[in-house]
Amino acid sequence: MDDRRGIDRNEETAAPHDALREVLGYLNFSGGKRDVRFLGRLNQVWSDLDPAAPVAALHARLTETLLQVKGATAAFENISQASAVVDLTLQKLLPAYKAFHSDLLFHLTDTDFESPFLIGCMFEAVLSQGEPWEEIERITAGAIDQLNDFVGYRPVAVLENGRKMEIYPHERFRAPPAYMADAGVAHGRYHDLLTRTIEFLRETPEDVLEESHFNLARMQELCVDVRAH
């Protein structure tokens, strides 16, 4: 049995308006737990946004749709959480995250921070902080701390367990995911390259993959180290 089937399940797409409703449904009810269906739908919505300013376009699209669905169903009778999380993530957390990493990621442009799965991770981080949503400083600080989970290569090895190492607080960051299992390849700069690469790996003979100790079905996430080297 080929266990690689279905690894890119975002091929199954919903109508654009339905995808927006699903994204908003997650934002309105979730506590921040990882949901690949949400990430897949967010990626789908992203593919239809203005590539020159996707975050601004996403904010406008989500806000507009949220007002349209308000009160239409029991699920959207109260939209306070989704409304707050959209603003907190796209207008508060994203600028705060850029400012926090102004030394480490100084070379990046605004659009380099704007990728669907990274924004998805930011939504998760904000939701994980919980109410009250008016506590902007607490939420942004907690979300940044949650996002900063990657150190990457450095001259001195970092041992997460055992001997403690002093790490510069701003050295950890969230490497933008370019691929997530069951959510697919993120729309953006690397989409076409990674899509074809994954297709190539699917077509690669099993014995070759085994010799290279690589199992595509076990690849949960592929990220880009965006630091200057």
C-alpha positions as CSV (number, residue, x, y, z in Angstrom):
1,M,0.0,0.0,0.0
2,D,1.4,3.4,-0.9
3,D,1.4,5.4,2.3
4,R,2.2,8.6,0.4
5,R,-1.3,9.0,-1.0
6,G,-3.3,12.0,0.2
7,I,-0.3,13.8,1.7
8,D,-1.3,17.1,0.0
9,R,-5.0,17.2,0.9
10,N,-5.5,20.8,0.1
11,E,-6.2,19.7,-3.4
12,E,-9.8,19.3,-2.1
13,T,-11.0,22.9,-2.2
14,A,-14.2,24.7,-1.1
15,A,-15.8,27.6,-2.8
16,P,-14.1,30.9,-1.9
17,H,-16.9,32.1,0.3
18,D,-17.2,28.7,2.0
19,A,-13.4,28.7,2.6
20,L,-13.7,32.2,4.2
21,R,-16.5,31.0,6.4
22,E,-14.5,28.0,7.6
23,V,-11.5,30.2,8.4
24,L,-13.8,32.6,10.4
25,G,-15.5,29.7,12.1
26,Y,-12.1,28.4,13.4
27,L,-11.1,31.9,14.5
28,N,-14.5,32.4,16.3
29,F,-14.4,29.1,18.3
30,S,-10.9,27.7,18.5
31,G,-8.6,27.9,21.4
32,G,-5.5,27.8,19.1
33,K,-5.1,24.1,18.7
34,R,-3.5,23.1,15.4
35,D,-6.1,22.4,12.7
36,V,-4.7,21.5,9.3
37,R,-8.1,22.0,7.7
38,F,-8.1,25.6,8.9
39,L,-4.6,26.1,7.5
40,G,-5.6,24.5,4.2
41,R,-8.6,26.8,3.9
42,L,-6.5,29.9,4.8
43,N,-4.0,28.9,2.1
44,Q,-6.8,28.6,-0.3
45,V,-8.1,32.1,0.6
46,W,-4.5,33.4,0.3
47,S,-4.2,32.2,-3.3
48,D,-6.9,34.8,-4.3
49,L,-5.4,37.8,-2.5
50,D,-3.4,40.7,-3.9
51,P,0.2,39.3,-3.9
52,A,1.5,42.8,-3.4
53,A,-0.2,43.3,-0.1
54,P,-1.8,40.0,1.0
55,V,-2.1,40.7,4.7
56,A,-4.0,44.0,4.1
57,A,-6.2,42.2,1.6
58,L,-6.8,39.3,4.0
59,H,-7.8,41.7,6.8
60,A,-10.3,43.4,4.5
61,R,-11.7,40.1,3.2
62,L,-12.1,38.5,6.6
63,T,-13.6,41.7,8.1
64,E,-16.1,42.1,5.3
65,T,-17.1,38.5,5.3
66,L,-17.5,38.5,9.1
67,L,-20.0,41.4,8.9
68,Q,-21.9,39.5,6.1
69,V,-22.3,36.3,8.2
70,K,-23.0,38.0,11.5
71,G,-26.3,36.7,12.8
72,A,-26.9,34.6,9.7
73,T,-26.5,31.3,11.7
74,A,-26.2,30.3,15.3
75,A,-22.5,29.8,14.8
76,F,-22.0,33.5,13.9
77,E,-24.5,35.0,16.4
78,N,-21.6,36.3,18.4
79,I,-18.6,37.2,16.3
80,S,-16.6,39.0,19.0
81,Q,-13.7,36.5,19.2
82,A,-13.2,36.3,15.5
83,S,-13.3,40.1,15.1
84,A,-10.8,40.6,17.9
85,V,-8.4,37.9,16.8
86,V,-8.3,39.1,13.2
87,D,-7.4,42.6,14.3
88,L,-5.0,41.4,17.0
89,T,-3.1,39.1,14.7
90,L,-2.9,41.2,11.5
91,Q,-2.7,44.7,13.0
92,K,-1.0,44.1,16.4
93,L,1.0,40.9,16.5
94,L,2.5,41.0,13.0
95,P,4.0,44.5,13.5
96,A,5.1,43.6,17.0
97,Y,6.8,40.4,15.8
98,K,8.6,42.4,13.1
99,A,9.8,44.9,15.7
100,F,10.9,42.2,18.1
101,H,13.1,40.7,15.3
102,S,14.3,44.0,13.8
103,D,17.9,42.8,14.5
104,L,17.7,39.2,13.4
105,L,15.4,39.6,10.4
106,F,16.4,43.2,9.5
107,H,17.0,42.3,5.9
108,L,13.5,41.0,5.2
109,T,10.8,43.1,3.4
110,D,7.3,43.3,4.7
111,T,6.1,40.8,2.1
112,D,8.7,38.3,3.4
113,F,6.8,38.0,6.6
114,E,3.5,37.6,4.8
115,S,3.0,33.9,4.1
116,P,-0.2,32.0,4.7
117,F,1.1,29.3,7.1
118,L,3.1,31.8,9.1
119,I,0.0,34.0,9.5
120,G,-1.9,30.8,10.4
121,C,0.7,30.1,13.2
122,M,0.2,33.7,14.4
123,F,-3.6,33.2,14.5
124,E,-3.0,30.0,16.6
125,A,-0.6,31.9,18.9
126,V,-3.1,34.7,19.5
127,L,-6.0,32.3,20.1
128,S,-3.8,30.3,22.6
129,Q,-3.5,33.4,24.8
130,G,-7.2,33.5,25.4
131,E,-9.6,36.2,26.6
132,P,-9.9,39.0,27.5
133,W,-9.0,40.2,24.0
134,E,-8.6,43.8,25.2
135,E,-5.3,42.9,26.9
136,I,-3.2,43.6,23.8
137,E,0.2,43.8,25.5
138,R,-0.3,40.4,27.3
139,I,-1.6,38.7,24.1
140,T,1.2,40.0,21.8
141,A,4.0,39.2,24.3
142,G,2.6,35.7,24.9
143,A,2.1,35.1,21.2
144,I,5.6,36.1,20.3
145,D,7.0,33.9,23.0
146,Q,5.0,31.0,21.6
147,L,6.0,31.7,18.0
148,N,9.8,31.9,18.8
149,D,10.5,28.1,18.8
150,F,13.4,27.8,16.4
151,V,17.1,28.5,16.9
152,G,18.6,26.8,13.9
153,Y,22.3,26.6,13.2
154,R,24.6,28.7,15.4
155,P,28.4,28.5,16.0
156,V,27.9,27.0,19.5
157,A,25.6,24.0,19.9
158,V,22.4,24.5,21.9
159,L,21.3,21.6,24.0
160,E,17.6,21.8,24.8
161,N,18.0,19.2,27.5
162,G,20.9,18.9,29.8
163,R,23.5,21.6,30.2
164,K,21.9,25.0,30.0
165,M,23.1,27.5,27.4
166,E,22.5,31.2,27.3
167,I,20.5,32.1,24.2
168,Y,20.0,35.7,23.2
169,P,16.2,36.1,23.7
170,H,15.8,37.5,20.2
171,E,17.7,34.6,18.6
172,R,14.6,32.3,18.5
173,F,12.1,32.9,15.8
174,R,9.4,31.2,13.8
175,A,10.7,29.9,10.5
176,P,7.9,30.4,8.0
177,P,6.3,27.1,7.0
178,A,6.4,26.5,3.2
179,Y,4.7,23.1,3.5
180,M,2.5,21.4,6.1
181,A,1.3,17.8,5.9
182,D,-2.4,17.6,5.0
183,A,-2.6,21.4,4.4
184,G,-0.3,21.5,1.3
185,V,2.2,23.8,-0.1
186,A,1.9,27.4,0.9
187,H,1.0,29.9,-1.9
188,G,3.8,32.3,-2.5
189,R,7.4,32.4,-3.7
190,Y,8.2,28.7,-3.3
191,H,4.8,27.2,-4.2
192,D,5.6,26.1,-7.8
193,L,9.1,24.8,-6.9
194,L,7.9,22.8,-3.8
195,T,4.9,21.5,-5.6
196,R,7.0,20.0,-8.4
197,T,9.6,18.7,-5.9
198,I,7.0,16.8,-4.0
199,E,5.6,15.4,-7.2
200,F,9.1,14.3,-8.1
201,L,9.5,12.6,-4.7
202,R,6.2,10.8,-5.1
203,E,7.5,9.5,-8.5
204,T,10.8,8.4,-7.0
205,P,11.3,4.6,-6.6
206,E,10.8,3.4,-3.1
207,D,14.2,1.8,-2.9
208,V,15.9,5.1,-3.7
209,L,14.0,6.9,-0.9
210,E,14.8,4.1,1.5
211,E,18.5,4.3,0.7
212,S,18.3,8.1,1.4
213,H,16.4,7.4,4.7
214,F,13.6,9.7,3.6
215,N,9.9,9.0,3.9
216,L,7.7,11.6,2.3
217,A,4.7,10.6,4.4
218,R,6.6,11.4,7.6
219,M,7.4,14.9,6.5
220,Q,5.1,17.0,8.7
221,E,6.4,20.4,8.0
222,L,9.0,22.1,5.7
223,C,10.1,25.6,6.7
224,V,12.4,28.3,5.3
225,D,15.2,29.6,7.4
226,V,14.9,33.3,6.5
227,R,17.9,34.6,8.5
228,A,20.7,36.3,6.7
229,H,23.7,34.0,6.4
